[in-house]
Amino acid sequence: MPETNAVYEQLALALDRLPNGFPRTGSGVEIQILEQIFLCVTGCPNDTARLERKPEGETIQPPANFTAWEQEGLRSRGLAN
């Protein structure tokens, strides 16, 4: 299993501990779904996306105008005007 998939497996296990759970399939398609969700949120192209732990203390600053940032992300994927 590639290293990136191990991160998604850990995420799937954590999600499964939530009250509604996270159903697993024999084909493992749910891992691909998690990967696509993560990629949509970050906007990273498939061939360059990697999940890595950030150094402790390093933070990501939220966008000043979240609504505009969200709309731009949707437009870039052809999901909004």
C-alpha positions as a printed Julia matrix, in Angstrom:
81×3 Matrix{Float64}:
   0.0    0.0     0.0
   1.53   3.36   -0.97
   2.35   5.72    1.87
  -0.38   8.2     0.85
  -3.03   5.45    0.97
  -1.94   4.65    4.53
  -2.89   8.21    5.54
  -6.32   7.79    3.93
  -6.71   4.4     5.65
  -6.06   6.12    9.0
  -8.6    8.79    8.1
 -11.16   6.11    7.16
 -10.61   4.38   10.52
 -11.08   7.67   12.37
 -14.25   8.42   10.4
 -15.57   4.96   11.21
 -15.39   5.81   14.92
 -17.9    8.65   14.39
 -21.55   7.97   15.27
 -22.6    7.47   11.65
 -19.52   5.41   10.81
 -17.71   5.18    7.49
 -18.81   2.18    5.44
 -16.04   0.16    3.86
 -16.23  -1.78    0.59
 -14.4   -4.78   -0.75
 -13.05  -2.74   -3.66
 -11.65   0.04   -1.46
 -13.35   2.75   -3.5
 -14.0    4.72   -0.3
 -10.26   5.46   -0.07
 -10.38   6.93   -3.59
 -13.39   9.0    -2.54
 -11.49  10.37    0.47
  -8.56  11.21   -1.79
 -10.82  13.08   -4.22
 -12.5   14.98   -1.38
  -9.12  16.02   -0.03
  -7.89  17.04   -3.47
 -11.01  19.1    -4.11
 -10.54  20.94   -0.83
  -6.87  21.69   -1.43
  -7.1   22.19   -5.19
  -3.98  20.07   -5.76
  -3.71  18.23   -9.08
  -3.82  14.43   -8.75
  -0.27  13.85   -9.92
   1.34  16.21   -7.39
  -0.85  15.79   -4.31
   0.76  14.32   -1.21
  -0.39  14.16    2.34
   2.37  15.12    4.72
   2.41  16.09    8.34
   3.15  19.76    8.93
   5.99  20.59   11.3
   4.69  21.2    14.79
   3.7   24.8    15.28
   3.29  25.51   11.56
  -0.21  26.68   10.72
  -2.22  27.43    7.6
  -3.78  30.86    7.49
  -7.44  30.83    6.43
  -8.34  33.01    3.45
  -9.48  36.54    4.3
 -12.63  36.1     2.24
 -13.63  32.45    2.53
 -16.74  32.79    0.33
 -14.73  34.23   -2.57
 -12.04  31.56   -2.11
 -14.67  28.82   -2.09
 -16.37  30.19   -5.25
 -13.03  30.39   -7.05
 -12.36  26.75   -6.19
 -15.79  25.72   -7.46
 -15.34  27.72  -10.69
 -11.9   26.2   -11.32
 -13.52  22.75  -11.24
 -16.45  23.84  -13.43
 -18.95  23.53  -10.58
 -20.03  27.18  -10.43
 -20.42  30.18  -12.72
